[in-house]
Amino acid sequence: MADDLITVTRPSLPDLEKLQPLLEEIWKSGRLTNGGRFHEELEARLCEYLGVEHLSLFTNGTIALVTALQAMRVTGEVITTPYTFAATPHALLWNKLKPVFVDIEPDSFNLDASKIEAAITPETTAILPVHCYGTPANIDEIQRIADLYGLHVIYDAAHAFAVRYRGRSLLEAGDISVLSFHATKVFNTFEGGALILKDKKTKQRVDYLKNFGFANETTVVAPGINGKMNEFQAALGLLQLEKIDSDIRARQSVYRKYREELMGIEGLQLMEEPVDTEWNYSYCPVLVNESFPLSRDDLYSEFRKQGILVRRYFYPLVSDFPMYFAPSAVFENAADTAQRILCLPIYSDLNDEDFGRIISCLREAANGHHGASGRGQ
């Protein structure tokens, strides 16, 4: 069965023979980390590709987010979303910050900007929205509120690599945007991440912070961390960048095939592609509605029985975790979405046979040909 498993995503990797010469160069140089040639080249190439001016590479996205909060000297309370991956609020606690959760919009699954002002207190210093599934948050309204109250805006853009909104990089929004290059992401360096920064001075501070706070061999200017990306990750990233456009096009094709197939299945609602957006198709989120014969969790179990590893991104809400606990009833839209969401498999090399298995499982469940008890029974 393990060989037949269909995972919710699969990392796209370059041909191994293309990596070999880069590994040989690393071996020959003896420089494995600390801003080697591949690291510097990847930073420059990513700036060019993403259409941003300043970028700093990190060993992973979580350390990047922890460092972003340090770089902006955020204190007190930070407004964020309960509908996200655990790393988003965890980074706040690691900085001794208090997350203040605000409900989401029911269609975009992003932080509801209309509810932010009511959550602001004298202790609030920042807003941490997420571009959920790579869909742009309400960046204009969030910035208006931030400017009015003198708040920082740091975007968790882990899902938003290469996303463009209204003709510009979405990563330019806010003070800092945080990227993840984890193996599950559209663009990966095995592990990895980056910060998108507004100016050279902020980049310099970030670069100090991710290298233990060292400004030079003898001068330490801040209590930094070891967040540097190594040469192996950077070399892989350079190869990944060569094929990222074709990977995104392939994911787009899979997403639109899902849309065609799901139109004929009552009770399943595929997320619409965001308007005015060049999207990256990083996820394939579907809502399982009351009119579908099975509950979301029963459908999830049916997929598992068939060796198809769909995921409930994001369930449970992070606000339900014991270190944050806030009653889910307060976040009506987020709680409802978390109970109905199911992310279907999507990756650039999802073949027709596996796609057919996924659709067959959905159709069998919709037609009542399944082992689960059904909704409400």
HELIX and SHEET records of a PDB file:
HELIX    1   1 ALA A    2  ASP A    4  5                                   3    
HELIX    2   2 LEU A   16  SER A   29  1                                  14    
HELIX    3   3 ARG A   37  LEU A   50  1                                  14    
HELIX    4   4 GLY A   61  ALA A   71  1                                  11    
HELIX    5   5 ALA A   87  TRP A   94  1                                   8    
HELIX    6   6 ALA A  113  LYS A  115  5                                   3    
HELIX    7   7 GLU A  117  ALA A  119  5                                   3    
HELIX    8   8 CYS A  132  GLY A  134  5                                   3    
HELIX    9   9 ILE A  139  TYR A  149  1                                  11    
HELIX   10  10 LEU A  170  GLU A  172  5                                   3    
HELIX   11  11 LYS A  200  LEU A  209  1                                  10    
HELIX   12  12 GLU A  231  LEU A  262  1                                  32    
HELIX   13  13 ARG A  296  LYS A  305  1                                  10    
HELIX   14  14 VAL A  318  ASP A  320  5                                   3    
HELIX   15  15 SER A  328  VAL A  330  5                                   3    
HELIX   16  16 GLU A  332  ARG A  340  1                                   9    
HELIX   17  17 ASP A  352  ALA A  366  1                                  15    
SHEET    1   A 2 ILE A   6  THR A   7  0                                        
SHEET    2   A 2 ILE A 308  LEU A 309  1                                        
SHEET    1   B 7 HIS A  54  PHE A  58  0                                        
SHEET    2   B 7 GLY A 193  LEU A 197 -1                                        
SHEET    3   B 7 ILE A 176  SER A 180 -1                                        
SHEET    4   B 7 HIS A 152  ASP A 156  1                                        
SHEET    5   B 7 THR A 124  LEU A 128  1                                        
SHEET    6   B 7 GLU A  77  THR A  80  1                                        
SHEET    7   B 7 LYS A  98  PHE A 101  1                                        
SHEET    1   C 3 ARG A 168  SER A 169  0                                        
SHEET    2   C 3 ARG A 164  TYR A 165 -1                                        
SHEET    3   C 3 THR A 277  GLU A 278 -1                                        
SHEET    1   D 3 LEU A 268  LEU A 270  0                                        
SHEET    2   D 3 PRO A 285  VAL A 288 -1                                        
SHEET    3   D 3 ILE A 341  CYS A 343 -1                                        
END                                                                             
